[in-house]
Amino acid sequence: MLFLLGPDGLSPLPVTSQHLLCAFYPEPPQGRSYPQLKLKCKNLLMEEWDTATPDPPRYPYRPSLSPHPFIGLDKFSAGRLHQMRSGKSYLRAHPSWDNDGPTTCPRCQSAPETFKHAILHSSAKEPARSRHLQGVLDVGPDAPVWSSAALLGALARFIKATATAFPPGMFSRPTSAVSSVSSRSSNVVSFRYFMSSQE
């Protein structure tokens, strides 16, 4: 890891492949092209990242120097996916600031509400799953969904249609047809307020 000497002592330097390239190769060695050197430096940076700050065992997705494709979704969907992948979302089986309650899926009551269960297995979401997620069969680290724009779009639509991992109370469930209109109106207002606070 590279450090910068400042008035407060040593502080970590934001390292990029360009920094490493200049540090290791002030003059380009003969017979090595710039893309080859840049790739070598990126590999060194990833090794340093894995060694110095390894991901916790609960996070199976590999780090990357380029943005994950799901970051290209709308901000709200990308946020839900990032939280669910990291295991720190509003799903009941994920640890959070309020994880003293039950972990069972509140919709189907059949298993803990993990990321995989909420997306692929909850029986209560089967109609939305058959409508939106016909091509999504896995959400693991090597699943095709993470590299396919079409599958990511389908996953985002499924998450919105089912309110998966939305903050609790963001959308209440009306108990009667009369209260349905007022509840939906207040939900739209709270949703707009929530979205504007995220900007």
C-alpha positions in Angstrom: 0.0 0.0 0.0 1.3 3.5 -0.8 1.3 6.3 1.8 1.5 10.0 1.6 3.5 12.0 4.2 1.5 15.0 5.2 1.2 17.4 8.2 -0.7 14.8 10.2 1.7 12.0 9.4 1.3 9.1 7.0 -2.0 8.7 5.3 -3.0 6.0 2.7 -2.7 7.3 -0.9 -5.7 6.6 -3.2 -4.0 4.0 -5.5 -4.8 3.5 -9.1 -3.2 1.4 -11.8 -1.6 4.7 -13.1 0.0 5.3 -9.7 1.4 1.7 -9.6 2.5 2.0 -13.2 4.5 5.1 -12.4 5.9 3.7 -9.2 7.1 0.4 -10.6 8.0 1.6 -14.1 9.2 5.2 -14.3 10.5 4.4 -17.8 8.5 1.8 -19.8 10.6 -1.4 -20.1 11.5 -2.5 -23.6 9.2 -5.1 -25.2 6.2 -4.3 -22.9 3.3 -2.3 -24.2 1.3 0.2 -22.1 -1.8 -2.1 -22.0 0.3 -5.0 -20.8 1.8 -2.9 -18.0 -1.6 -1.5 -17.1 -3.0 -5.0 -16.8 -0.1 -6.1 -14.6 -0.6 -3.1 -12.3 -4.3 -3.8 -12.0 -3.5 -7.4 -11.1 -1.1 -6.2 -8.4 -3.7 -3.8 -7.1 -6.3 -6.6 -6.8 -3.8 -8.8 -5.0 -3.1 -5.9 -2.6 -6.8 -5.4 -2.1 -7.4 -9.1 -1.4 -4.5 -9.3 1.1 -4.9 -6.0 3.0 -8.7 -5.7 3.1 -10.3 -9.1 2.3 -14.1 -9.2 2.0 -15.9 -10.8 4.9 -16.9 -14.5 4.4 -20.6 -13.6 4.1 -19.9 -11.6 0.9 -19.2 -14.0 -2.0 -19.1 -11.5 -4.8 -15.6 -10.7 -6.1 -14.3 -7.1 -5.9 -13.8 -5.3 -9.2 -11.9 -2.2 -10.4 -14.7 -1.3 -12.8 -18.3 -0.6 -11.7 -20.7 -3.6 -11.6 -23.2 -3.6 -14.4 -26.2 -3.3 -12.0 -24.9 0.2 -11.0 -26.3 1.3 -14.4 -29.8 0.7 -13.2 -31.9 3.4 -11.6 -30.5 4.6 -8.3 -33.2 2.9 -6.1 -32.9 -0.5 -7.8 -29.1 -0.4 -7.7 -29.2 0.4 -4.0 -31.6 -2.5 -3.3 -29.3 -4.9 -5.2 -26.2 -3.6 -3.6 -27.7 -4.0 -0.1 -29.1 -7.5 -0.8 -25.8 -8.7 -2.3 -23.9 -7.4 0.7 -26.3 -9.1 3.2 -27.2 -5.7 4.8 -30.7 -5.1 3.5 -34.2 -4.9 4.9 -34.7 -8.7 4.2 -35.4 -10.3 7.6 -32.5 -12.8 7.5 -30.0 -10.1 6.9 -28.2 -8.5 9.8 -29.0 -4.9 10.3 -29.6 -2.3 13.0 -32.9 -4.0 13.7 -32.3 -7.8 13.5 -33.9 -9.0 16.8 -37.1 -10.0 15.1 -38.0 -13.2 13.2 -36.0 -14.1 10.2 -38.8 -16.0 8.4 -40.1 -14.7 5.1 -43.2 -12.6 6.0 -44.9 -13.4 2.7 -44.7 -17.2 2.5 -43.7 -18.1 6.1 -41.7 -21.1 4.7 -38.0 -20.2 5.1 -35.6 -17.5 6.2 -35.9 -14.4 4.0 -32.5 -14.4 2.4 -31.5 -12.8 -0.9 -31.9 -16.1 -2.8 -35.2 -17.0 -1.1 -36.7 -13.5 -1.7 -35.8 -13.5 -5.4 -36.0 -17.2 -6.5 -38.1 -19.2 -4.0 -40.8 -17.3 -2.1 -44.0 -18.9 -3.2 -45.9 -15.7 -2.6 -44.0 -14.0 -5.4 -44.5 -16.7 -8.0 -46.9 -14.7 -10.2 -44.4 -11.8 -10.4 -41.5 -14.2 -10.9 -43.2 -15.9 -13.8 -44.0 -12.5 -15.3 -40.6 -10.9 -14.9 -37.9 -13.5 -14.0 -38.2 -16.3 -16.5 -34.5 -16.1 -17.4 -33.1 -15.6 -13.9 -32.3 -18.9 -12.3 -29.5 -17.9 -9.9 -28.3 -14.9 -8.0 -24.9 -16.3 -6.9 -21.6 -14.6 -7.7 -21.1 -16.3 -11.1 -24.8 -16.1 -12.2 -25.4 -14.8 -15.7 -27.8 -12.1 -14.3 -24.8 -10.0 -13.2 -23.4 -9.6 -16.7 -26.6 -9.3 -18.7 -28.4 -6.0 -19.1 -31.7 -7.7 -20.1 -31.6 -9.9 -17.0 -30.7 -7.1 -14.7 -33.6 -5.0 -16.1 -35.9 -7.9 -15.4 -34.6 -8.3 -11.9 -35.1 -4.6 -11.2 -38.7 -4.8 -12.5 -39.3 -7.8 -10.2 -37.9 -6.0 -7.2 -40.1 -3.0 -7.8 -43.2 -5.1 -8.6 -42.8 -7.1 -5.4 -41.3 -4.3 -3.2 -38.5 -6.8 -2.3 -36.1 -5.3 0.4 -38.0 -2.0 0.4 -37.8 -0.2 3.8 -40.4 -1.5 6.2 -43.6 0.7 6.2 -42.7 2.2 2.8 -45.8 0.6 1.3 -48.5 -0.5 3.7 -51.0 -3.1 2.7 -54.6 -1.7 2.7 -57.2 -3.8 4.6 -60.3 -2.6 2.7 -61.2 -1.2 -0.7 -62.2 2.1 1.0 -58.8 2.6 2.6 -57.0 1.3 -0.5 -57.2 4.7 -2.3 -56.0 6.8 0.6 -53.2 4.2 1.4 -52.0 4.2 -2.2 -52.0 8.0 -2.3 -50.0 8.3 0.9 -47.7 5.5 -0.4 -47.0 7.5 -3.5 -46.2 10.6 -1.4 -43.9 8.7 0.9 -42.2 7.0 -2.0 -41.6 10.4 -3.7 -40.3 11.8 -0.4 -38.0 8.9 0.0 -36.7 9.1 -3.5 -36.1 12.8 -3.3 -34.2 12.4 0.0 -31.9 9.9 -1.8 -30.9 12.4 -4.5 
